[in-house]
Amino acid sequence: MKRLNIDWLALEVEFDDNPDEFETERANYFDLESGKVVVVDEYVLSTVNSIIYELDEILEEGTDWTEDIIRGTDVFRQLPEAEQSNVRAAIEIEYDDSKRYEKIPSRDSREAYKEMQDFIETIDDEVTRARLSEAITQNRPFRRFRDEMASDRRLEQQWRVFEADRQRKAIIEWLRTIGVEPTNPEDTTYEPPPLPELRKIMFAEVRRFVRFACDVEGVRRIALIGSLATDKEFPKDVDVLVTVSDSCDLSPLAKLGRELSGHMNNHRAGADVFLASEDGNYIGRTCSWKNCGPGYRASCDAMNCGKRPYLHDDLDAVHLDKAWIDRPPVVLWPVPTAAPGVPSDVHEQLIEPLAIDEKR
């Protein structure tokens, strides 16, 4: 058994990404001497062909290639040093019938599907387990499974740990079949990245929104509704409710809403600025487009696009209960208050800082 120091990161990346056939213009190989991964893609193959063409031009018939002759070609000398090893390895694989490189196997889709099934069986929550089981029985099961994972960060992290553990075991087993024993097995322990403190990030963005939105003429009240006002660890959206006068210019609110949504998108979450009239009726959301008006967006589903600039009144699609408007769980401005039962971090991260701002 040959003992090698394994480049685990490169091997993991290529282990699941290796095509079934070399004709796809990409193949991945494991170097049995160095423990490194060699990627032979379309660029490498094109470079190899150029070198071979140059060799045919300069060598007499029957002359064998040598390492020095290959390195002496114009094409090879012009390559960045980081690319030279892959090109040299590709020449050896293609033309020298070398036993030094072992093709990295592809993972069969049936194995990947079984892996999803096995993971689902580890989930204790019956509702979540049923939801994932349903997802992988539909069309495009891998895509639907990933979408379900993306909706729950903690579940996604569990999947990544499970998947990484399975992948490492499969790699180690494959290495054994080709006579290789890793000298750095301690590197095989996968440590998932820490989960982001999403609520704190959202609270900071809400504070920023309030500090600018409260100065917009015609804004009467700013409130927080939705899952961020609950104790949900990873809310999907930031939902702000702004009560405005009939004469309020909505363009600055729409701009703040786009900025809020953009910042949340960086954290795989969303944001909406809901609007209410002074008499307590829901009138729509701020428009998500920089340019708002008839003809700008054919897909716009606002009932009266452009009638009031930057009002997206898709009332057929979105309905906001009047009880939320009359009694929102959290009022952010002008007087920050929270209803009974609102989590303590809402008080600490929103109510108290915004109350201090109002006193200044």
N, C-alpha and C positions, 0 to 999 in steps of 0.2 A: 504494500500500500504506500503510495507516494504521499508525503506530507508537504502541504503547500499553504502559504499565507494567502487567503482568499480575499479578493476585492468584492466584498459582500454587496455594497451599494450598486455597483455596475452589474453584478450577476443578478441581483433582484430585479433591476429595471428591465434587463433583457430576457429574463427567464419566462415572463408572461407575454413578452412582446415579439417573440421569435416567430416568423412566418413559417408555414408548413413546407413551402417549396422555394428553392433557390431562385426559380424563375420570377419570383416577385421582386427581384432586384434588391433583396435585403436578406442577410443571414447573419446569425450571431454565433460566435465560436468561443470556446474556452481554451486558454493556453495551458497545456499540461506541464509546461516548464516554469511559467511565471505566476500562474494563478489569476491572470488578468483576463478580461473579456475583449474580444476582437469583433468589431462591428463592420461587416462588409455590406455597405449600402450602395446605392446607385452612383454616388459621387466617387467612392473608392473604386468601384468597378471601372468607371470611366477613366480614372487616373491610371489604373493598371493597364487598360487597353492602350493608352497613350504611351506608357513606358515600353510595353511590348512592341508597339509599332516602331518606337525609336531604336530599340535593340535590334529589330529586324533590319533596320537601315544601316547600322554601324557594324554589326557582327558578320563575319563570314559564315557561310553555311556550315553547319556541323559544330560550330563553336558553342561550348556550354556557358550558360550564364553563371556568374559568381556574385557574391554579395557586393564586392567592390565595384563590379561593372554596373549593377543595378543602381547603386548609390551614386555612380558617376554620371548617370543620365541627366540631361537638362531638366526633364520633368520632375524627377525625384529631388534634385537639389533645390528646386523652387518651392517644394512643399514645406509648410510650417512643420517644425520638429514634432509637434503633437500628433500630426497626421501621418508621419513617415512610418511609424510602427504598424499601423493598421494596413497601409498599402503594402508594405513588405510582407506582412503576414498573408494578405490576400493573394499575392503572387505565389507564395509558397503553397497555399491551400489549393489554388487553381491549377498550377502548372508543375509543382514538385511532388504531388501526391503525398504530402507530409502527414505523418502520424502524430505530429505535435499538437494539432488542434482538433478538438472534439466539438461537433455541432451541438449547440444548446437546444434541447427539445422544446417543442411547443406544448402548451397545456391544452388538452382536449376540452372542447366546450362542455362535454358531458361531465368531466371532472369539475369544471368551474360551477356548473349547475348543482352538482352534488354538494359542493362546498357551501353554496347558499342554503341548501336544504338543511345541512348539518348545523349551520349557524342558527337558523330559525329554531331548531329544536333546543338550543341552549337558552332561549329567551323565556323568562318566567311569566311575564305578563301575557295573559291569554289574548287580549285584544290586539296587542302588537304582533303577537305570533300569528294570529289569524289574518291580520292585514298584510303581513309580509308573504304569507303562504298564498294568499289570493293574488298578490302582485306577480309572483313568479309563474303563475299558471296562465297569465294573459300573454298577448303578443308582445314581443320585445321584452322578455322577462328580465334580462340583465339591466336594461335601461330603467325599467319600472322599479327594480330593486334598488338601484342607485338613487332614484328620485325619492323613494321612501326613506332611505338612509339620510339624505340631505335634509329632510324635514325634522330630524331629531339628532342633534349633535352628539348627545351622550350615546345613543344607539350606534351612530356612525363610528364613534371612537371604539366601541366594543367590537364592531365589525372589523375595523382596521387591525386591532390587536389579534383577533381570531384569524383573519386572512394572512397577516404577517407570520403568525406562528405556523399555519399550515404551509405557507410558501417556504419557510426556512426548513421545515422538516422534509418537504419534497426535494429541495435543493440538496440537502445533506444526503438523502437517500440516493439521488442521482449521482452525486460525487462518488459515493461508495461504489456504484456500478461501474464507474470508469477508473476505479483504483486510486481515488484521491481522498485523503483525510485532512481536514482543515487544521492548521496549527493555531488558528485564532478563533476557536469556537465561542469564546466569551462575547465576541461581536454579534452573535446570533440572537441575543436578547433584545427584543423590540420594545422600546420605551415610547409610548404614544405622547405626542405633544400635549402640553396642558391645555385644557379647555379654556377659551377666552371668557373673561367676566363680562358677558354680553350685556347684562342689565346695567352695569356701571357705564359701559360705552353708550348705551341708549340713553341713560339719564343725562350724561354729559351733552349729548346731541339735543335733547329736549330743552335743557337749560339754555343752550345757545339759541335755539329757535325762539324761545320765549323772550329772551333779552332783546332780540331784534324785532320780533313781531309785535310786541306791546307798544312800540313807537309808531306803528302804522296807523294813520288817521282813520277812524271808523271801526277799529277793533274794540269790541266791548268786553270780551271775556276769552280766555284761553284755558282749555281743560284737557285732561288726559283721560282717554278711555281705552278699552281693549285689554290685551293680555299683559301689557307692561304694568297695569294697575293691579294685577294679581300677583301671586307668588310664583308664577311660572318661571323656571330657571332660564329657559331659552325662548323668549317670545319670538314669534315670526315677524312681527311688525311693530312699528311705533305709530300709534293712532292718536293724533291731536285733533281736538274739536275747537274751532274758532268761531265765536259769535261775532257777526259783522253787521254794520249798518247798510242800508240800501245803497248809500253813496260811496261806500268804501272801495277804494282802488285795490283790486285783488292781485295786480301784477307783482308787487313786492312780496305778498304772501306766497304766490305761486313760485317765485324765485327761491324763497326760503324752503318751500316744500321740495323743490327739485334738489336743492343742496342736501337737505335732510335725507331724501331718498337715495341720493348718490352715495352719501357716507354710509348708509345702512347696507347698500348693495355690496360694499366692500367687506361686510361681515355676514353676507348671505342672509340678509334680512330685508324687510321692506319698510315703507313709511307712507302714510296718507295724511293729508290735511283735510279734514271734514269741515264743512261750513254750515252754520245755522244763522237764521235771520233773528232779528231782535225780538220777534214775537214767538220764538221757540220752535220754528219749523226747520227741518233739514232741507237745504237747497242744493247740495252737491259737494263736490270736492274741488280743490284747486287743480287747474290744468297742468299736466305733466310735461307739456311741450313748451319749448322756448318761444316759438311763434304760435300764437293762438288765434284762430279765426277760420271762417268757412273757406274750404279749399286747400288748407295747409295739409290736412291729414284725412285721406279718404276713409281710413278705418275709425275715425272718431265717432263714438257712440253717444255723444252729448245730445240731449233733446233739442237744445237751442244754441248750437255751436256759434260762438261769436256775439250772441245777443248781449251778454254781459262778459266782457273780456276776462279770460282766465277762469271762468266758471265752467266746470265740467259737470253738468247736471244730468248724469246718467241715472236718473231716478228709477228707470225701469229695471236697472241691473243692481243698484245698491239702495238699500233702505236702512235708515238709522232710526231706531226706536225713540219716540219722543221722550220716554223716561230717561234715556241717556242724556238727552239735551237739557231736560229740566233739572236733573239731579246727577250730574256726572260724578264718578267716584273720586276724582281728583280735580280741583280747580287750581290752576297754576298762576293765574293773574286775573283780576287785580289784587285779590286777597288769597294767597295760597292756603288751601284747606284740603283735608282729606276725609272721606267718609269712614265710619267705623269699619274695622276689619281690613283696611288697606295695609299691605305689608310695611314693616318698619323701615326697609331700605327706601321706600318711596318718601317717607318723612325725612330720612337722613340725606338722601341724594337730591330731592326736589323741593319739598315743602320748606325745610329749614334754610337752604341756600337762597331760594327765591324770596323768602320772607325777609332775609337780611338785605337782599338787593333792593327791595321795596322801601326799606327804612333809610337807605342811603340818599 
